[in-house]
Amino acid sequence: MKGKKLAVVGVGKLGEALISGLLKQGDLKSSDIVGSVGQESSIARLKERLGIEGSLDNRYVVKDKDIVLLAVKPQNMDAVLSEITDVLTPDQLVVSVAASVTTRFVQERLKEAVPVVRAMPNTPSIINAGMTGLCVGLHAKEDHKKMAEAIFKCVGETVFVDESLMDGVTALSASGPAYLYVIIESLAEAGVKLGIPREVSTLLAAQTMYGASRMVLESKAHPALLKDSVTTPAGCTIDGLMELEEGKLRVTLVKAVVKAAERARELVNTQNARKQ
Ligand SMILES: NC(=O)c1ccc[n+]([C@@H]2O[C@H](COP(=O)([O-])OP(=O)(O)OC[C@H]3O[C@@H](n4cnc5c(N)ncnc54)[C@H](OP(=O)(O)O)[C@@H]3O)[C@@H](O)[C@H]2O)c1
């Protein structure tokens, strides 16, 4: 990323998190980044919070930059792409984070064979604990993948998948924090039921979730083996696990992710239909 110039079209919550991550990481300086917003009143925010130049003019922001990160809402993508297509060239890389917007959708809006990478980050990116799924479009090569990966590595972990799996990534890691918040909330509620103050109970639940996640990531052991290591014969945990099985926690989580993926697919089709 060193020496590259970056344009961020639509510096909202996610755009801001990514720019902060890149600046902290140190490869880019604030003078290497220009951002655009939708309203005049938002320009000052870019200078104050990120120290970068802001503009309402997407064409100006995008022109001659090495990487163009599109971080507007999916419903604004069509208009933004039509606006910038004349100033984009195949020497630039377009990275889109717009949910349910395919690389094909982006490519078909661009006049030239510009390389495109699609990314699906999640909200923990804001605290550098993000998980981003990435996939490549038709014209993207290995060095484009590396550049796109470097952006999201600044705010967490990354993985490349085939684009056909992006609905699954959306349903699992992008929607996933919502499911896990419900689990934390429910565990905390259980603590309250057992007389533990809510604040303490929430800490116990959240730190336990964090610790369990780190055990999976750092030990690389199968989660079932880690579960077994907590489960003493005739102990307390097995009784708790039996309740979870009876309540169909596993199948409920599987069905939740599958349902969310179906919805993500519907949204992709809606975006594509809007184009025609
Ligand atoms: N938030 C996440 O964790 C997350 C995760 C995965 C993917 N995404 C994707 O990231 C994108 C942005 O999400 P967000 O949560 O960051 O939304 P957001 O906070 O609403 O940011 C969107 C930004 O776009 C700006 N904007 C609107 N119209 C514009 C235009 N025509 N030209 C340039 N800028 C324009 C807005 O400017 P004003 O502030 O002036 O209105 C706003 O700052 C979405 O496509 C979303 O699907 C987000």
The ligand as a Tripos MOL2 file, in Angstrom:
@<TRIPOS>MOLECULE
LIG
   48    52     1     0     0
SMALL
NO_CHARGES

@<TRIPOS>ATOM
      1 N1        -21.3880   -0.6950    8.2760 N.am      1 LIG1
      2 C1        -20.8720   -1.9050    8.0870 C.2       1 LIG1
      3 O1        -20.3640   -2.5340    8.9860 O.2       1 LIG1
      4 C2        -20.8760   -2.5420    6.7280 C.ar      1 LIG1
      5 C3        -20.4880   -3.9010    6.5960 C.ar      1 LIG1
      6 C4        -20.4320   -4.4570    5.3190 C.ar      1 LIG1
      7 C5        -20.7460   -3.6990    4.2100 C.ar      1 LIG1
      8 N2        -21.1510   -2.3980    4.3790 N.ar      1 LIG1
      9 C6        -21.4760   -1.6300    3.1880 C.3       1 LIG1
     10 O2        -20.7640   -0.4060    3.2460 O.3       1 LIG1
     11 C7        -21.4970    0.6110    2.6250 C.3       1 LIG1
     12 C8        -21.5510    1.8180    3.5490 C.3       1 LIG1
     13 O3        -22.1810    1.4640    4.7530 O.3       1 LIG1
     14 P1        -22.1260    2.4430    6.0180 P.3       1 LIG1
     15 O4        -22.7050    1.6860    7.1450 O.co2     1 LIG1
     16 O5        -20.7580    3.0300    6.1440 O.co2     1 LIG1
     17 O6        -23.1650    3.5640    5.5340 O.3       1 LIG1
     18 P2        -23.1740    5.1320    5.8790 P.3       1 LIG1
     19 O7        -22.6010    5.3760    7.2290 O.co2     1 LIG1
     20 O8        -24.5650    5.6170    5.5990 O.co2     1 LIG1
     21 O9        -22.1810    5.7680    4.8070 O.3       1 LIG1
     22 C9        -22.5360    6.0490    3.4810 C.3       1 LIG1
     23 C10       -21.8190    7.3320    3.1100 C.3       1 LIG1
     24 O10       -22.0840    7.5770    1.7260 O.3       1 LIG1
     25 C11       -22.1810    8.9830    1.5500 C.3       1 LIG1
     26 N3        -22.9110    9.2390    0.3110 N.ar      1 LIG1
     27 C12       -24.2320    9.1820    0.0680 C.ar      1 LIG1
     28 N4        -24.4860    9.4420   -1.2300 N.ar      1 LIG1
     29 C13       -23.2820    9.6900   -1.8050 C.ar      1 LIG1
     30 C14       -22.8660   10.0180   -3.1200 C.ar      1 LIG1
     31 N5        -23.7460   10.1470   -4.1220 N.pl3     1 LIG1
     32 N6        -21.5610   10.1960   -3.3470 N.ar      1 LIG1
     33 C15       -20.6360   10.0640   -2.3570 C.ar      1 LIG1
     34 N7        -20.9790    9.7470   -1.1010 N.ar      1 LIG1
     35 C16       -22.2650    9.5580   -0.8230 C.ar      1 LIG1
     36 C17       -22.9110    9.4490    2.7770 C.3       1 LIG1
     37 O11       -22.6130   10.8290    2.9590 O.3       1 LIG1
     38 P3        -23.3390   11.7600    4.0700 P.3       1 LIG1
     39 O12       -22.7320   11.3180    5.3720 O.co2     1 LIG1
     40 O13       -22.9580   13.1330    3.6860 O.co2     1 LIG1
     41 O14       -24.7930   11.4370    3.9450 O.co2     1 LIG1
     42 C18       -22.3090    8.5660    3.8720 C.3       1 LIG1
     43 O15       -21.2120    9.2020    4.4820 O.3       1 LIG1
     44 C19       -22.8570    0.0370    2.2740 C.3       1 LIG1
     45 O16       -22.9000   -0.2760    0.9050 O.3       1 LIG1
     46 C20       -22.9300   -1.2260    3.0900 C.3       1 LIG1
     47 O17       -23.6750   -2.2360    2.4160 O.3       1 LIG1
     48 C21       -21.2070   -1.8070    5.6050 C.ar      1 LIG1
@<TRIPOS>BOND
     1     1     2 1
     2     2     3 2
     3     2     4 1
     4     4     5 ar
     5     4    48 ar
     6     5     6 ar
     7     6     7 ar
     8     7     8 ar
     9     8     9 1
    10     8    48 ar
    11     9    10 1
    12     9    46 1
    13    10    11 1
    14    11    12 1
    15    11    44 1
    16    12    13 1
    17    13    14 1
    18    14    15 2
    19    14    16 1
    20    14    17 1
    21    17    18 1
    22    18    19 2
    23    18    20 1
    24    18    21 1
    25    21    22 1
    26    22    23 1
    27    23    24 1
    28    23    42 1
    29    24    25 1
    30    25    26 1
    31    25    36 1
    32    26    27 ar
    33    26    35 ar
    34    27    28 ar
    35    28    29 ar
    36    29    30 ar
    37    29    35 ar
    38    30    31 1
    39    30    32 ar
    40    32    33 ar
    41    33    34 ar
    42    34    35 ar
    43    36    37 1
    44    36    42 1
    45    37    38 1
    46    38    39 2
    47    38    40 1
    48    38    41 1
    49    42    43 1
    50    44    45 1
    51    44    46 1
    52    46    47 1
@<TRIPOS>SUBSTRUCTURE
     1 LIG1         1 GROUP 0 **** ****
